[in-house]
């Protein structure tokens, strides 16, 4: 009878070491919840929805595209404060910008340096770019000479912030209107917290089995 009494939760609760262990165990659970939820919240409660975010081409056919449609993926990092054209260029999004250029304007050379391409469009200017391509006035000799001098300087710069010094961003070839979703955060929040609970429950039951000989001991 006495041996059976030692295999109950009531008996364990009479021991100071067990009560201390419960406090430590509870604190571990609390820390796990705080750390996990802190990490996912710091990553952003809302995430860019690449199905609904739109990319508007400013000139030409003025297409409206989505990131998924053209095979790119935009993240919270790129659009954490909304869309800023200059910052997007300087943020090493060259591949993304090339893909947008390609789908908006079908350039003859789609492997051109994006900063060089931006410079060419800036020299054309908004007024000329607003005219259909086959009716657009050509560059003047002075403009061609200026580009011949400037483009190599851009292409020979290796850091985007250095390339950016040659641009004024007076022409914006596209605009991004981000749309956000909370589904990813909710999914990770629910699954993550349930896994934490399951993990500590397994530890608790394993402890009972080792100490009391049963995963579900008597009260």
C-alpha positions in Angstrom: 0.0 0.0 0.0 2.8 2.4 0.9 4.6 1.6 -2.3 1.5 2.4 -4.3 1.1 5.7 -2.5 4.6 6.7 -3.6 3.4 6.3 -7.2 0.8 9.0 -7.1 0.9 12.7 -8.0 -0.2 13.6 -4.4 3.0 11.9 -3.1 5.2 13.8 -5.6 3.5 17.1 -4.7 4.5 16.5 -1.1 8.2 16.7 -2.1 10.0 20.1 -2.3 12.2 19.0 -5.2 9.2 18.1 -7.3 7.5 21.4 -6.6 10.7 23.2 -7.5 10.9 21.1 -10.7 7.4 22.1 -11.6 8.3 25.8 -11.3 11.3 25.3 -13.5 9.3 23.3 -16.0 6.6 26.0 -16.1 9.3 28.7 -16.6 10.8 26.7 -19.5 7.4 26.5 -21.2 6.9 30.2 -20.7 10.4 31.0 -22.1 9.7 28.8 -25.1 6.4 30.5 -25.9 8.0 34.0 -25.5 11.0 33.2 -27.7 9.0 31.5 -30.4 6.3 34.1 -30.6 8.9 36.9 -30.4 10.7 35.5 -33.4 7.6 35.1 -35.6 6.2 38.5 -34.6 9.6 40.2 -35.4 9.3 38.6 -38.9 6.1 40.5 -39.4 2.5 39.7 -38.6 1.6 40.4 -42.2 3.4 39.0 -45.3 3.4 40.1 -48.9 0.8 38.3 -50.9 2.4 37.6 -54.2 -0.9 36.5 -55.8 -2.6 39.9 -55.1 0.3 42.4 -55.1 0.2 44.3 -58.4 3.0 45.7 -60.5 1.9 48.6 -62.8 4.0 49.3 -65.9 4.1 53.1 -66.3 4.5 53.3 -70.1 3.8 51.2 -73.2 0.8 49.0 -72.8 0.6 49.9 -69.1 0.3 46.3 -68.1 -0.9 45.3 -64.7 1.1 42.2 -63.5 1.4 40.2 -60.3 4.7 38.8 -58.9 3.4 35.2 -59.3 2.4 35.8 -62.9 6.0 36.8 -63.9 7.8 34.3 -61.7 9.2 36.6 -59.0 8.6 36.6 -55.2 8.6 39.8 -53.2 9.2 39.8 -49.5 8.5 41.9 -46.4 12.1 42.9 -46.5 11.7 44.6 -49.8 8.4 46.2 -49.0 8.5 46.6 -45.3 7.8 50.3 -45.5 5.7 50.1 -48.7 7.3 50.6 -52.2 10.1 53.1 -52.8 11.4 53.1 -56.3 14.9 54.3 -55.5 15.4 52.1 -52.5 14.2 49.1 -54.5 17.0 49.7 -57.1 19.6 50.2 -54.4 18.5 47.1 -52.5 20.1 44.6 -54.9 16.9 43.6 -56.6 18.6 43.5 -60.0 17.1 40.2 -61.1 13.6 41.2 -60.0 13.9 44.6 -61.8 15.2 42.9 -65.0 12.2 40.5 -64.9 9.8 43.4 -64.5 11.5 45.4 -67.3 11.3 42.3 -69.6 7.5 41.7 -68.9 6.6 45.4 -69.1 8.7 46.6 -72.1 10.2 43.5 -73.9 13.6 45.2 -74.4 15.8 44.0 -77.2 18.6 43.3 -74.7 17.0 42.0 -71.5 20.4 41.4 -69.9 21.3 45.1 -69.7 22.5 46.7 -66.4 19.2 47.9 -64.8 20.8 51.1 -63.7 22.0 51.8 -67.3 18.5 51.0 -68.6 17.0 53.4 -66.0 19.4 56.1 -67.2 18.4 55.7 -70.8 14.8 56.1 -69.9 15.5 59.1 -67.8 17.2 60.8 -70.8 14.2 60.1 -72.9 12.1 61.7 -70.2 8.4 61.3 -69.3 7.1 63.3 -72.2 8.7 61.2 -74.9 8.1 57.9 -73.1 4.4 58.8 -73.0 4.3 58.7 -76.8 4.0 55.3 -78.6 7.4 53.8 -79.3 7.2 54.0 -83.1 6.1 57.6 -82.9 8.6 58.7 -80.2 11.1 61.4 -81.1 14.7 60.0 -81.1 17.5 61.1 -78.9 19.5 64.1 -79.9 23.2 63.8 -80.7 24.0 65.6 -77.4 21.8 63.1 -75.5 23.5 60.1 -77.2 26.9 61.6 -76.4 25.9 62.0 -72.8 24.7 58.4 -72.6 27.9 57.2 -74.3 29.9 58.9 -71.5 27.6 57.9 -68.6 26.6 54.3 -69.3 30.2 52.9 -69.0 30.6 54.6 -65.7 27.4 53.0 -64.4 28.4 49.5 -65.8 31.9 49.8 -64.3 30.6 50.5 -60.8 30.1 47.4 -58.7 28.1 48.8 -55.8 24.5 49.7 -56.4 24.7 52.9 -54.3 27.5 54.0 -56.6 25.5 53.2 -59.7 22.6 55.1 -58.2 24.6 58.3 -58.1 24.2 58.6 -61.9 20.4 58.5 -61.7 17.8 61.1 -60.6 14.8 58.7 -60.6 12.8 61.3 -62.4 11.2 58.5 -64.4 9.6 55.6 -62.7 9.1 52.7 -65.1 6.9 50.7 -62.8 5.1 50.9 -59.5 4.4 48.2 -57.0 1.2 48.2 -54.9 1.8 45.6 -52.1 -1.0 43.5 -50.8 -0.6 41.7 -47.5 -1.9 38.4 -46.0 -2.0 37.3 -42.4 -2.5 33.6 -43.2 1.2 32.6 -43.1 1.6 34.2 -39.6 -1.6 32.6 -38.3 -0.5 29.2 -39.6 2.9 29.4 -38.0 1.5 30.8 -34.8 -1.0 27.9 -34.4 1.3 25.1 -35.5 4.3 26.4 -33.6 2.5 26.9 -30.3 0.8 23.5 -30.6 4.2 21.8 -31.2 5.6 23.5 -28.1 2.7 22.3 -26.0 3.1 18.8 -27.5 6.9 18.8 -26.9 6.6 19.7 -23.2 3.7 17.3 -22.7 5.8 14.4 -24.0 8.6 15.4 -21.6 6.1 15.5 -18.7 4.6 12.1 -19.5 8.1 10.6 -20.0 9.1 12.0 -16.5 6.0 10.4 -15.0 6.8 7.1 -16.6 10.4 7.1 -15.3 9.5 8.3 -11.8 6.1 6.7 -11.2 6.1 3.9 -13.7 3.1 5.2 -15.7 2.5 8.0 -18.3 -0.8 8.7 -16.6 -0.3 8.2 -12.9 -3.1 8.3 -10.3 -3.8 11.6 -8.5 
